[in-house]
Amino acid sequence: MLKKLSFQEYLSLGYLFLIVLGLVSEAIFYGFLGINYLEYVSILDALFSPISLLINNKLLFGAFILFIVLTYFFVLRLPKIHKKNKDKKWYRKLYKEERENTKGIRVNKKSGFVFVVLYFLFALLLGFRLGAGLNYKKKLTNFKFKNDCLLVFKDNSKLKVKKIGQNSAYIFYVEEKDSVVTATPILDNIKQIKRIKKEK
């Protein structure tokens, strides 16, 4: 089925996949914090959210790249290695004779590779945002957030906060010793967002 799609259709499916992934993962995360994220998000925010999350988190990015390499080897390379060596004596000693299942469903290797990678990416980001949401909710309940940002408003008033997240239109933050996440429009209210250096 995927073989018959054009390049433009592949792009459209990829675009749709990223939007759905962005919406679902962010809605789960902010849902734990009492924020209905869908009220504050645009299509572009949802599109770039998974990409931004991967690029800004080295652990996630490393896990995703490692999975791609391993999946490439097992889905695309391993069958070729098996086919090349299946008649050799040393290879037969390692593996039992293969029985071909002619009635099984045959999946295109490249389509299978793409499907497995996208499924892993979906599960990885959803799991990460689920864990982060639970962790942040616990910290909110116990008032354990420390300020890491200084917001300078248009009237030059300043506010030290813990930044929870941000998209193109809103910044989400919580004030120290508070348990409620606030969403503030950036364009009309905030002049600067400064990162506060951590005390050693």
C-alpha positions as CSV (number, residue, x, y, z in Angstrom):
1,M,0.0,0.0,0.0
2,L,2.7,2.5,1.0
3,K,4.7,1.6,-2.1
4,K,2.0,3.2,-4.3
5,L,2.1,6.6,-2.5
6,S,3.8,9.5,-4.2
7,F,6.4,11.7,-2.5
8,Q,3.9,14.4,-1.9
9,E,1.6,11.9,-0.1
10,Y,4.5,10.7,2.0
11,L,5.2,14.3,3.1
12,S,1.5,14.8,3.9
13,L,1.4,11.7,6.0
14,G,4.6,12.7,7.8
15,Y,3.2,16.2,8.4
16,L,-0.1,14.7,9.8
17,F,1.9,12.2,12.0
18,L,4.0,15.0,13.6
19,I,0.9,17.2,14.3
20,V,-1.0,14.3,16.0
21,L,2.1,13.3,17.9
22,G,2.7,16.9,19.0
23,L,-0.9,17.4,20.1
24,V,-1.3,14.2,22.0
25,S,2.1,14.3,23.8
26,E,1.7,17.9,24.9
27,A,-2.0,17.5,25.8
28,I,-1.0,14.6,28.1
29,F,1.8,16.6,29.7
30,Y,-0.1,19.8,30.3
31,G,-3.2,17.8,31.3
32,F,-1.5,16.6,34.5
33,L,-0.8,20.3,35.3
34,G,-4.4,21.3,34.9
35,I,-3.9,23.1,31.6
36,N,-6.1,22.4,28.5
37,Y,-3.2,22.7,26.0
38,L,-5.5,22.5,23.0
39,E,-6.8,26.0,23.8
40,Y,-3.3,27.5,23.6
41,V,-1.8,25.6,20.6
42,S,-1.5,26.3,16.9
43,I,-0.8,23.8,14.1
44,L,2.8,25.0,13.8
45,D,3.3,24.5,17.5
46,A,2.0,21.0,17.3
47,L,4.2,20.3,14.2
48,F,7.4,21.5,15.7
49,S,6.8,20.2,19.3
50,P,8.2,16.6,18.7
51,I,11.2,17.9,16.8
52,S,12.0,20.4,19.4
53,L,11.6,17.9,22.2
54,L,14.0,15.5,20.5
55,I,16.6,18.1,19.6
56,N,16.6,19.7,23.1
57,N,16.9,16.4,25.0
58,K,20.2,14.5,24.4
59,L,19.0,11.3,26.1
60,L,15.9,11.1,23.9
61,F,17.8,12.0,20.8
62,G,20.5,9.4,21.5
63,A,17.9,6.6,22.2
64,F,16.0,7.4,19.0
65,I,19.2,7.3,16.9
66,L,20.3,4.1,18.5
67,F,16.9,2.5,17.8
68,I,17.0,3.6,14.2
69,V,20.5,2.0,13.7
70,L,19.4,-1.3,15.5
71,T,16.1,-1.4,13.5
72,Y,17.9,-0.8,10.2
73,F,20.2,-3.7,11.0
74,F,17.5,-6.2,12.1
75,V,14.9,-5.2,9.5
76,L,17.0,-4.5,6.4
77,R,20.5,-6.0,6.9
78,L,19.9,-9.2,8.9
79,P,17.7,-10.8,6.2
80,K,20.3,-10.1,3.6
81,I,23.0,-11.6,5.8
82,H,20.8,-14.7,6.4
83,K,20.1,-15.1,2.7
84,K,23.8,-14.9,1.8
85,N,25.0,-17.4,4.4
86,K,22.1,-19.8,4.9
87,D,23.7,-22.5,2.8
88,K,27.1,-22.4,4.6
89,K,27.9,-25.1,7.2
90,W,29.1,-22.7,9.9
91,Y,25.9,-20.7,9.6
92,R,23.6,-23.8,9.8
93,K,25.3,-24.8,13.0
94,L,24.2,-21.5,14.6
95,Y,20.7,-21.5,13.3
96,K,18.1,-24.2,12.5
97,E,17.0,-24.6,9.0
98,E,14.5,-21.9,8.0
99,R,10.9,-22.9,7.1
100,E,9.3,-20.5,4.8
101,N,5.7,-19.6,5.5
102,T,4.2,-19.0,2.1
103,K,0.8,-18.2,3.6
104,G,2.1,-15.4,5.8
105,I,1.5,-11.7,5.2
106,R,4.5,-10.2,3.4
107,V,5.5,-6.7,4.4
108,N,7.7,-4.5,2.4
109,K,11.0,-4.2,4.3
110,K,11.3,-0.4,3.8
111,S,7.7,0.2,4.8
112,G,8.1,-2.1,7.8
113,F,11.3,-0.1,8.8
114,V,9.5,3.2,8.6
115,F,6.4,1.9,10.5
116,V,8.6,0.5,13.3
117,V,10.6,3.7,13.6
118,L,7.5,5.9,13.7
119,Y,5.8,3.6,16.2
120,F,8.9,3.8,18.5
121,L,9.0,7.6,18.2
122,F,5.3,7.9,19.1
123,A,5.8,5.6,22.1
124,L,9.1,7.3,23.2
125,L,7.7,10.8,23.2
126,L,4.3,9.8,24.8
127,G,6.1,7.9,27.5
128,F,8.5,10.8,28.1
129,R,5.8,13.4,28.4
130,L,3.7,11.1,30.5
131,G,6.6,10.6,32.9
132,A,7.4,14.3,32.9
133,G,3.8,15.2,33.5
134,L,3.6,12.9,36.6
135,N,6.9,14.3,37.9
136,Y,5.8,17.9,37.5
137,K,2.5,17.2,39.1
138,K,4.2,15.8,42.1
139,K,6.5,18.8,42.4
140,L,3.6,21.2,42.1
141,T,1.8,19.4,44.9
142,N,4.8,19.5,47.1
143,F,5.9,23.1,46.2
144,K,9.3,21.8,45.0
145,F,9.8,24.1,42.0
146,K,12.6,26.6,42.1
147,N,12.7,29.7,39.9
148,D,14.7,29.4,36.8
149,C,13.4,32.4,34.7
150,L,12.9,36.1,35.0
151,L,10.0,37.5,33.1
152,V,10.2,41.2,32.2
153,F,6.8,42.6,31.3
154,K,6.0,45.5,29.0
155,D,5.4,47.8,32.0
156,N,8.9,46.9,33.2
157,S,7.6,44.8,36.1
158,K,9.6,41.7,36.8
159,L,8.6,38.2,38.0
160,K,10.8,35.2,39.0
161,V,9.2,32.0,37.9
162,K,9.8,28.3,37.1
163,K,9.2,28.0,33.3
164,I,7.2,24.9,32.5
165,G,7.0,25.3,28.8
166,Q,6.5,27.7,25.9
167,N,5.1,27.8,22.4
168,S,4.8,30.5,19.8
169,A,2.1,32.5,21.7
170,Y,2.2,31.5,25.3
171,I,4.6,30.8,28.2
172,F,3.6,28.4,30.9
173,Y,5.1,29.0,34.3
174,V,4.5,28.6,38.0
175,E,5.6,31.0,40.8
176,E,7.7,29.7,43.6
177,K,5.6,28.3,46.6
178,D,2.6,28.1,44.3
179,S,0.8,25.0,42.9
180,V,-1.0,26.6,39.9
181,V,0.4,26.8,36.4
182,T,-0.2,30.1,34.6
183,A,-0.4,30.6,30.9
184,T,0.5,34.2,29.8
185,P,0.5,35.5,26.2
186,I,4.0,36.5,25.1
187,L,3.3,39.0,22.4
188,D,1.1,41.5,24.3
189,N,2.6,41.1,27.8
190,I,6.3,40.0,27.9
191,K,9.3,42.0,26.8
192,Q,12.0,39.6,27.9
193,I,12.5,36.1,29.2
194,K,15.8,35.7,31.0
195,R,17.3,32.5,32.3
196,I,18.3,32.7,35.9
197,K,21.7,31.1,36.6
198,K,21.6,28.2,39.1
199,E,23.3,28.9,42.4
200,K,26.3,26.7,43.0
